[in-house]
Amino acid sequence: MLTGGPEDAVLCLTVCTPTLDSAERILAEAWEWGALGVEERQVGDGVELDLYVGVEDEGALRARLEHFVTDGVAWGPRREVRPSNWSEAWKVGLRAIEISPRLAVAPSFVDYKATSGQQVVWIDPGQAFGTGGHASTRLVLDWIDRLAQDRASGSKPAEVLDVGTGSGVLALAALALGAAQAIGFDLDPIAVAEAKAVAAKNGVTDGFEVFVGGIEVVAGQRFDWVFANLLKTEMLPILDRIAETVRPAGWLVLAGLLEADQRIVSDHLSTCGLELAGVQRERDDSGAVWISPAFQRPA
Ligand SMILES: C[S@@+](CC[C@H](N)C(=O)[O-])C[C@H]1O[C@@H](n2cnc3c(N)ncnc32)[C@H](O)[C@@H]1O
């Protein structure tokens, strides 16, 4: 049980992880255990996590996460955070992210003022991936904004599939920008619970169906916009089945990929009848270039 509180000193423990996937799993376990707050930063291909914990609880958190300390996961520095500001410290790296004059993503504790006509998806950091803090999420959000703008006025609002929905951020952004309905799924039950909570927080009660499961559950269904922000190792085994869900004239937006991965996914999707329509890129602080390619199925 946590004993940290406004009167108590709080520690910030850094964990260095080699992949996004390992960072997500550590983050989920730290939250489940009861960490007071977390921050994450991309460093090279890996991620550094700052975990905030009451001084009394350091040993318990370290013990809980010890089983991760293999395969390149390592404890980093530890520092004490002044009692007066511990509850605010973990929020420092979290800010509103303006994707366009039409779309922003913001934590609820940030006093973000939407510009006229701008939709805001409110997401607090939780156990699921997808606060907009990672380049891969932002790149897809940017595509969603473009797709929504380009969708001819008078055409039917889009039907959306969000593969590996995490916090639900992509589906909720698409709905905010006019999509008719969205289906999101994730193998992780914690992510699905969170996506439901985030949807409720954003006032989305209809039009967003979320479930725990894999791509097989939507076999035979077709969508206008399909998003899949997954690690390459998670994406490649199901890429054929993801491609099948894109209806004629529909779009598939991928992310979670690095520049070097582009060739393999593009070559593979061309054999599935999808044409590369464009690639967005973002270089992170470590110099790694994240890409988000978009593909279209001919009408
Ligand atoms: C990088 S996160 C993306 C979350 C969110 N869509 C975003 O863009 O920020 C990837 C998510 O995909 C889920 N996932 C990984 N492989 C999956 C699969 N084969 N089927 C469904 N979900 C999967 C993970 O549990 C994780 O929540």
The ligand as a Gaussian input file, in Angstrom:
#p B3LYP/6-31G(d) Opt

LIG

0 1
 C        1.478000       1.115000     -29.524000
 S       -0.047000       0.764000     -28.747000
 C       -1.127000       1.850000     -29.673000
 C       -2.279000       2.407000     -28.871000
 C       -3.122000       3.465000     -29.606000
 N       -3.832000       2.888000     -30.718000
 C       -2.263000       4.616000     -30.098000
 O       -2.135000       4.791000     -31.308000
 O       -1.686000       5.349000     -29.274000
 C       -0.409000      -0.819000     -29.413000
 C       -1.588000      -1.539000     -28.774000
 O       -1.865000      -2.684000     -29.569000
 C       -2.173000      -3.784000     -28.726000
 N       -1.888000      -4.996000     -29.546000
 C       -0.683000      -5.514000     -29.859000
 N       -0.831000      -6.556000     -30.713000
 C       -2.158000      -6.690000     -30.929000
 C       -2.947000      -7.593000     -31.717000
 N       -2.393000      -8.570000     -32.444000
 N       -4.283000      -7.455000     -31.698000
 C       -4.865000      -6.468000     -30.946000
 N       -4.176000      -5.596000     -30.176000
 C       -2.839000      -5.705000     -30.179000
 C       -1.319000      -3.576000     -27.505000
 O       -1.880000      -4.246000     -26.399000
 C       -1.359000      -2.043000     -27.366000
 O       -2.414000      -1.615000     -26.540000

